[in-house]
Amino acid sequence: DQKKASSDEEDEDPLDAFMAGIEEQVKQENKKIPQPNVDPKKGTRGDIDDEDDEESYYRYMQENPNAGVMDEGSDAELEYDEDGNPIPPPKRREIDPLPAIDHSDIDYAKFEKNFYIPHEDIVNLPYGKVQELRNTLGVKVSGPSPPNPVTSFAHFGFDESLMKAIRKSEYSQPTPIQAQAIPAALGGRDIIGIAKTGSGKTAAFLWPMLVHIMDQRELGPGDGPIGLILAPTRELSLQIYGEAKKFGKVYNISVCCCYGGGSKWEQSKALEQGAEIVVATPGRMIDMVKMKATNLRRVTYLVLDEADKMFNMGFEPQVRSICNHIRPDRQTLLFSATFKKRVEKLARDVLTDPVRIIHGDLGEANADVAQRVVLLPNVQAKWSWLLANLVQMLSEGSVLIFVTKKADAEQVASSLRVKENEVVLLHGDMDQSERNSVITRFKRREVDMMVATDVAARGLDIPHIRTVVNYDIARDIDTHTHRIGRTGRAGEKGTAYTLITDKDKEFSGHLVRNLEGANQEVPEELLKLAMQSSWFRNSRFKQTNKGKNLNVGGAGLGFRQRPVHRGPLSRPDGQPSGAGSSSDPSAGPSA
């Protein structure tokens, strides 16, 4: 029996050892789990409890919009061949985004963005005239310090050879979007342009791109493009490519077009020969970078055209990965026919202090919500402010008070009840029936005040909410935008108050940009607080009226003799830069 028992033990040993090994490994792995490293630029608060189940579910669904949804292609009607056999539908190829890149490890060369010297006629326009001109053009403009619109091509300061090409293309005067967008683009500003196709937006981003490229040194062997234009479809890419070629030949700038369905080999060869401008669909651009046919190291001018269409076609991850692969101090222009939430979120993530230009009645920001930011000396002052303003807010309609932590929400609600206010509370730990009964009471106006956490208030659509109070600032700027959208619904007016203290300086920069984007007044003390935050101060658009002169000593655009090149091999070593050399007699100013 003893022998038998000992042999049994020997048999069990390997399994025990294996299990013990696994347990040890799990312990080691648990130790390795990294703490969340929060980037202050994303405007996320670090002092909030970790996500609960409901929050992580919402985040997962936001990041994976197709999770759990059946493949739409599965119910598609099948085609049949002549023998009656079903022909399988063509599978859409999923293209993995580009891997993340750390820009701090790369030493990028400096470059100039601002080439705009405003014409004296435009500089001297009084504010009333500027507004009148914008109304005539049918454009609405918001953002920090937007330039004045112009009325003639002469105001852009383009040189004679580009002007000749423009006149040849039968442009007689700038279209409304060109009149406002080109001064901003020439000034090195990021732009959000909301305009329909056919508004002249292609020229609005192409002409400043040519100026931008001509100020930089020529492409060397192995260099990628300087200007990159992303478009959703092959047809649009070819259309932009045609325009870019037409105006690019003025300066011997080469253009390359890459789109799905075209020959990869031909496109990769064209890229390897060197092209200052590349027009591409997102998927094919990623293919080309992965094939090492080109790289994005020299891209300093990025255009996203018809961004809403790219998102509808499922290109969002690819577009984002391309944006993240390009140096962060680039100039970015985003054009879209609509300004839905996903496009707005992309704009917030990839643009810096943009000028927003809306042509016509498209994508109008919600002007029904008046946003007020109240700067208070300390946290205790928030409660005093709330009590002092409660009666006036309730006289206008229902009030929704947002508090970030569940415990604080309970505290605020019970303090309000002590002061004999009738109030309902909504937070993520309630079960569905409790939640439904609270929302029903609030909807029926049995109670006019609700205290809620962010997750609980998702999707609340109650038209009689006239006031939203952000008692605590939100976890991030997307949540903040969602909060203020709970009022001003169904065409009703509403007010959103955000209470902040000095310790919220990291988030205040996001509030400044949010107010500027909605064309609302930014309080002076809020801007001062935001400027104390290093990330905002460093990324803030620097107001300057001095653009780089384009035609001095043959530099940049004045240098007419840029050699035609077809590949790095044809360029001799020691070639002078694209700015030309002032000793060259042909390099003098021409305009």
N, C-alpha and C positions, 0 to 999 in steps of 0.2 A: 504493500500500500504506500509505504514511504517513497519507494522508487517512482510509483505512479504519480504521486502528488508532486514530486520534484520535477518529473518530466512535464506535467501540466503547467507548472510555473514557468518552465523554460519555454513552452509553447506560447504562453501569454506575454512573455517579456517584450518581444518586438512591438506588439500593438501598444502596450503600456508606454514603451519608450516613444513611440510615434505620437501618441496622444499628448504625452508630457511635452514633447518638442513643439507641438502645435500650440499648446497653452502658453508656453514660454514665448513663442513667436508673437502671439496675440498681445501679450503684455508689452513686448518690445514695440510693436506697431502702435499700440495706444499711446505709448510715451512719445512717439514721433509725430502724432497728429499736430499740425501747426496751428498756432493761434491765428484768428483772422487778422490779416494785415490790411488795414483800411487806408485807402488812398484819399487824402483830404480833398483832392480835386473832385471826387465823386460826391462830396457834401454829405457823407454818412455820419451820423452821430455815434460815437463810441461808447457813450455812457448808458446805452439802452440795453435791457436784457436781451439775451440771444433770441433768435426767431422761435416762435412756438410752431406747433404742427401746421396750424392754419396758414401762418405767414409763409412757411417754407413751401406749402402746397401752391399758394398764389404765385410765389416767385418761380417755382418750377414750371407752372402753366404759362407764365409770361415768357420764360426762356424757351419753352418747348410748346409753341402754340398748337402743334399737330399731335400732341401726346394723346393717345387713346382714340384719335379720330381715324375712321377707316380710310384706307387709301382711296382717294376719289376716283382713281383710274379703274378701280375694281368693278364698278358698275357701268363702265363705258361700253357702248355697243360695239361688239366685235365685228371686224370685217372677215369675210370668208373668201377663200380662193375658189377656182372653178370646180374643184372636186368636192366642195362643201366643207373643207377643213378650215377651222378658225385660224386666222392670222394673228399671232400675238401682237399686241400694241407695242410701239417702240418705247423702251424704258428710258425715262429721263435720267441722265447721268448726274448723280450727286457729286458736287465738287467740294472737297474739304477746304476750309479756309486756310490761309497762310498761318504758320505758327507765330506765336507772340515774339516780340523783339524788344530788347532793352536799349533804348536810344541813348542812355547815359554812357554806354560803352563806345559810342561812335562819335568821332570827331568830325562834325559837319563844317563845311566852309561857310563863312558868313555870306549873306546875299542881301540885296536891296529890294524893298517892296514898294516904297512910295515914290512914284514918278509924277505925281499930280501937282501942278502949279495952277491954282484956280485963276481963271481969267478975271481981269479987274471988273468987267461988267457983272460977273456972277458974284464976286466977293461983295460988291457994294449993294446988292439987292437987300432991301429991308425985309424983315421977317414976314410981314403981311404979304408982300409980293411973292416971296418964296412959297407960302401956303397957297396963294392964288394960282401960281404956276403948277404946283402939284395937283391941285383940283382940276385944272384944265387938262393936264396930262392923264388924270384918272389914276394917280399912284398915291398909295399911303405908305409912309415911311416911319420906322421906329428904330430904336437902338441908340447907342451913345454917339453923340456928335456926328450925325449923318451929313455928308456934303450937300450943298445946294444943287438942284437939278440944272441942266444947261438947256439952251434952246437951239444951238447950232453946232455943226461938226468942228467949226473953228475953235470952239471953247475947249476941246479936248487936248489941243496942243500936239496932235499927230504931225509927223513930218510929211513932206510933199509926196513922196512915193507911195505911202500908205493912203494918203488922201486921194491920190489919183486912182488907186485900185478901188477905193470906196465909191468914188463918183462913177467909175466904170460899171460898178455893180448896180447902178441906178438907184442908189440911196440918195434922197434929196435932203432929208433932215432926220435927226435921230428919232427912233420910235420912243414912246413913253418909257419903256423899261430901259432902253439904252441911255436916255437922257439922265436917268437917276443912277443906274447901276454902273456905268462906265467911270464916272468920277470916283465912285467908291472903290471900284476895282483898281483903277490907276493909283489910288491913294494907298493901296496895300491892304484894304479892309477885307474881312470875311463877309460874305453876302448870303442872305437867304432871299431868293427871288421866287415869288409866287405868281406865276404867269402861265397863260395857255400857250400851246404850240402856235407858232406863227406870229409871236409878239416881237420877234427880232432878238430873242435872248441869245441865240447862237453867236451872233456878232458881238453881243454885249460881253461875253466872256472871252471870245477869241482875240479881239483887238488888244485889250490890255495884256493878254497872255503873250502876244508878239513883242510888246514893249518890254515885258518882264524878261523874256528869254534873251532879247538882244543886249541886255545889260550884263549878261553872265558870260563867263569864259566858254569857249567852244567845247563841244563834246570831245573827250579823249578816247583812246582805245578802251573798250569795256564799259564805257559810261552808258547809263540808261537815260530815259527822257527827262526833260526839265518840266514840261507841261503834260499832265495826264488828265484825259477826259473819260469818265465812265458813263456809259449809256445802256439802257436796258435791252435794246434789240439791235439786230444786225442792220435793219433798215435805217434806224436813227443814227447808228454809228457811221454808216456810209454817207449819210446826208451831212453830218458834221465834218467828216473827213474831206468831202468835196469842198466845203467852205474853207476849212483850214488850209487845204492845198492852194486854193485860189489866192488867199491873202498871204500865206506863208512864202510863196515864191517871190514876193516882193523883196524879202531879205535872204533868199536861198535857204529857208528853214525847211528841213525835210519832215514829212508827216507819215505816220504808219497807222494802219487800221487792223485791229485784231478782233475777230468775232467767231463765235461757234459756228461750225458748218463750213468755214473756209479751210484751206490747206494749212495745217499746223507748220509744215516744213517751210512753206513759202513765207508765212508770217514770221517765223523764228529767224529766217535768213534776213528779212527786211529789218527786223529789230537789231540783229547783230551788226548790220551795216551802220547803225547809228541813226536815231531819229529824235529831234528835239521835242516833237509833239507825238503822243500816242493817243489814239481814240480807240476805246476797247469796251467789250462787254465784260462784266466782272469775272465770270467763270474762265473765259479765255485768257484774261490778264493773269489770273492766278496760275493757270497752266504754263504760261510763258515764263513767269518768275520761277516756278518749280523746275522748269526745263533748263534754267539758267540762260535762257535766250536774252534776258534783260534783267535789270534790277531797278529798285525804286529809290536808290540812295540820293540821286540828284533831283528828284521831284520836289519842286518848291511851289508849284502852282497846280492845285487839284480842283477839278470840276466834277460835280455829281449832277448829271442832267436827268430830268424826269425821275427823281428819287422815289416818288410814290409808286411809280410803275415798277421800278426795280424791286421794291418791297412786296408788291402784289405778286410778282413772279417768283418770290422766295429767295431773293438774292441778299437779304439783309446780312446774314453772317459773313458772306463773301465781301460785301461792301465794307463792313466794319473792319474786317481783317486787313483789307488793302489800306484803309485810312490809318490803322494802327501801325502799319509797316512803313509809313512815310513820316519823315521828320516832323516833330510836333509844332515847330515854328513856321510851317508852310503857310501859304495863303490858300484858303478853301472857299469855293463858291458852290452853293447848293441851289438847284432849281427844281421846282415841283409845281404841278398843277393844283394840288390840294395840300393842306398842311395838317394831316391827321396826326394823332398822338405819336405813332411810331416814328414818323418823319421828324416831328418836333423833338423827340427824345434823341434821335440821331444828331440833329442839328446842335442840341445842347452838348452832346458828347464830343463832336468833331470840329465845331466852330468856336472861335474866340471872339467875344464882343461883336457879333455880326450886325451889319446894317440889314434890317428886314424891309424888303420892298414888295408891296402887294399891288399888282396891277388889276384893276377892275374890282369886283366884289368877291373875289375868290379867297378862300381860307382865312376869312376875317377872324382875328383874335377876339375872344369873348369880351366885347366892350361893355357888356351888361354888368360885369363885376368890377366894382371900385375896390382897389387893394390899398390898405393902409398898414404901414408898419409902425408900431409904437415902441420906442426905445425907453426902457425903464431902468432905474438905478439898481434894483435887485429883484430876486424871485418873489419876496414878500409883496412888493409893489404890484405884482400881477393881480393878486387877489383884490387889493384896494381898487385897482383900475376896473376890474370886472364888476364889482359891486356898484361903483360910481356910474357905470355906463349901462347897467342891465335894464333899467326901466325904459330908457330911451330906445334901446335895441328891441326890446319886446313890443314896444308900441308900433314898430314897423312890420313885425311878423315873427315867425318862429326863429329860434336861435339854436345853432349847433356848435357845441364847444368841443374842440379836439384836445385830448390829453394823451401823451405818448405811452406812459406806463399804466398798466391796469390798476395798480395800487393807488397811484396819484389820481386816476379817474374816479375811483371810489371815494377818495378823500375830498375832491372838489364837489362831487355830487352830494355827499353828506353835509359838507359845509354850507352848500346852497340850501339844503332842506332845513338846516338849523336857522337860517335867515328867512324861513317860511316861504321859500320858493318851491313850486311844484316842478320836479325835474325827473326825467327817466335816464337810466344808465345803460349803456350798451358796450360790452367788451367780449373778447374772443373766447373766454371760458364759459359763456352761457350756452345752454343747449338750444337746439333749433326752436323748440316751442316757446321758450322764454323770449328768445330773440324776436320771434314773429309777433308775440303779444306786445312787446315794447314798441316795435316799429309801427304796428297797427294803431296803438294809442297815439303815437306821435303824428302819424298820417291823418288821423281823424281830428287832430287838434284838441284832443282831450288834455294834452300837456303841450306847452309851447317851448319847452327847453329840453335839450338832450345833451348829455355829456357822453362822448364816445371815444374809443381808441380807433386807430386807423383801420385795422383789419375788419373790425365789426362794421364800420361805416362804408365798406366797399360796395359800390353799386347803388347806394341810397339815392332814389330819385323822387324827391319830395318838393314840388314847385313852391310851397309856401315858406321854405327856408329863406329868410331875407338876410340873415347875418351868420357868417361863420367866424368863430374866434379860435385862432391857433394859440391856445393857452401855453402849450409847449411847442417849440419848433419841431418840424417833422424829422423822421429818420433820414430822409434824403429828399432831393428837390422834386423827384417824380411824385412822391407821396404828397408833398406840399401842393403841387399842381392839382392832384386828384382832390385834395381837401377843398381848395377854393372853388373847384368845379361843382361842389354840392349846392352852391347858391347861384343866382342868375340863370335859373333854368327856365325853359319854355318861354323865352322872351321877357321874363321878369327881371327887374333890377335887383342887384344884391351888393352887399359889402362884405369884404373879408379882412379881418383884423389879425395881424401877426404880432404877438408880444415877444420882444426879445430883450436880453440884458447883455452887458459887456462880455460875458463869458461865451456868447454865441457868435463871436467874431468870425470863426471859421466858416459858419453857415451863411453869414450875412452877405458874402460875395455872391452866392447863388440867388439870394433874394434881390440884390441889385439887378442882376441880369434878368431875373424873372420879371421885374417891374419894367425894365427897359424894353424887353421883348413884347410886353403888353401895352407899350406906349403910355405908361403911367409915370407920374412924378416920383423921382427918387429923393427921399429926404436927405438933406445935407449930412445929418449926424449918422445916418445909416452908411453912406458912402465913406465917411471918415472911419467908422468902425470896420468896414470891409477892408479898407486900405491897411489896417493893422495886421491883416492876415497875409503872410508872405506869398502863398500860392496865388492869391487874387492880385496882389500888388505886382508880382512878376509877370502874370499873364494879361494884365489889363492893357487895353489898347492905349498907346501913348499918343495924345493929341499933338500933332505938329502940322504947321501950315507949309513947311518947306519940303517940297518934293525934289527929287534929284533931277537936275536939268538934263534933258535927253541929248542935247546937241553941242556939248562942249568939247572942243579939241578932238572931234571924231569919235568920242566915246559913245558906246551903246548904239542907239537908234540912228545917230547921224552917220555911222560908218556903213557906207553903201556896199563896200567890196568884200562882203563876207564870202569866202570861197565856197563853191558847191562841193560837197563831199559825198562820196558813196562808199562809206566804210572807213574804218580806222586806218587801213593800210595806205589809203591815198593821202593821209595827212602826214607831212614831214614832221620830224621832231623839232622842237623849238618853235613851233607855229605860234604867232602872236595870238593873244586871246581875242574873243569875239568883240571886245571893246575897241579893238583896233589899236593902231600906234599913231601918236600925234606927229611922228616924223614922216609918215606916209602922206605924200601930197594929195592923194585922193581921199584922205580921211577927214577932210574939213567938214564943218557944219553945212547942211544943205537946205535947211528949212528956215 
